[in-house]
Structures are given as structure tokens and as C-alpha cells.
């Protein structure tokens, strides 16, 4: 009897021929009564193969998951395979997608977008970051909230904006910067709080961006001293007031300011009748025509 050659086999008795090895198989010995299937991860499109080398590794983007395959199967959309000789495909990761069959890699979502799901197929699976958030890199599965001191009014952005001088942001995920209140200021970018002007100082507008915008207002009437004709608000113009920055909360008049010099008699004025004699030696504190009986 004649043995079957390599690449052929005969499983039956009393035959006058040998079968060629089927596609997806090979026969690498002489006189074989069986053929050997190609292993999972490989395939062979040819018949009559005589060596195991004829089984071809599945290409990247493809796989074979059973033995004896004569073709390789393309990875479906939403999956990929980057290596040779694999028995399965890999589901695309969060932050990525695979739009077609036979992909050997996954495509990352662009900066400014994210995707929290695996196995995504469409580019539309990548969602623009929300206002108050950002995505700085490609292939991200989540967006990042803006930190305090920053904000972002738009969607799909790569970064957050710093609060400008005259503004501040005191919370995360902010979509706007807050303008500084009256009598406050911020003089740096990314401020998280507004700074109070010094005592007895005011600002004239919202959004002051330096301490230089804080103006002295001694009497608190919201007219700063440089243009205020009555800085202590006692009813006496500064040009005639001997105590222009004196005690506040009273009004100059005969009852509290006998000599009308703008200094309150009870605690500011040391010469209530303005006769040139201090009250502590003047027996007639409120009469400028009389003075000191002790010396007359």
C-alpha cells in the first residue's frame, strides 16, 4: 500500500486515493488518516496544506475564535484588535469609539469632549464638556469641574478661564465670574474672595480692581473726602470747620457748638466761646465778652 503524502490523508480502509487537507487544516506527516485543524487565532484559506506554518495568524482588526477556520472575522464596530493571532476583539474603552469593522485601534474623543461608556461606535458618543467644566486631553471618560477662582461659560472647552481683577469665583463648576461689590476690590487673577476696603473707605463703582479704588469717606455719606465739603457731616463746611475730621453724628449749632467753629463743645472744643481763653480757666465758657473773674 502507498502512504498518503503530506498535505493529504485517508481515514477509510480499501481506498485508491487520498484526500487533500481541507481549508483551515493541514497534514504534516506521511501516511496520515486525519487532518489537523488550525488553532484558534489562526486560519488557512488553502487546501492541501502540508505544514502548520500554513495556518496564518489573524491580522490586527480581525480574529478567529474556533479551530479549523479558513477565514478571519473582522472586529465589529465598537471593538478593535491591535495584535496578531487573537481569538477575540476588545471593546472600545470609555473615552474612545470604533466606527467601522476591522479596526486595529480605537479612536480617542477629542479634547473638550468625553465619553463615559465602553463599546461606543459613533463619534457622537463623545459629548461636549458642560459649562463650568473642561476636558484638557483626548480620550477622556469624564470632564473636570472648574476650580474656585476659575469659570467657563461655554461647553466643549479645553480649559477654564481665570477670574479677572475686579471679579472673583468662590465655588467650583462656576459658569460666570462674580463682579466685586461696592467697597470691595480684587487686584489679581483667579481671586476666590473679594477684599474689603480699609475702614472708612468706599469705592464708587462695582468691580474695583485695586486698593487704589478705595477712597476715604470719613463721615460715611458715600461722598469721598476729596470732593466732600463737609467731611465729618456736622453741617459746617470744611473751609469753616476747625475740626473737619472731628466727631460725627451731630449737627453744629448754638446748642452743641456755641461759637460755630465746627467743634462740638462737649468733647472737641477747648474754647467754647472762642474768646482766646481755654474753658478750664474761663468762668464764662459761652460768653466771648467775659472771661476770667479770678483775674479781674
ABEGO torsion letter per residue (X at the ends): XBBBBBGBBBABBGBABBBBBBBGBBBABBGBABBBBBBBGBBBABBGBABAAABBBBBBGBBBABBGBABBBBBBBGBBBABBGBABBBBBBBGBBBABBGBABBBBBBBGBBBABBGBABAAABBBBBBGBBBABBGBABBBBBBBGBBBABBGBABBBBBBBGBBBABBGBABBBBBBBGBBBABBGBABBBBBBBGBBBABBGBABAAABBBBAAGAGBBAAABABAAGAGBBAAABABAABBBGBBBBAAABAAGAGBBAAAABABAAGAGBBAAABABAABAABBBAAAX
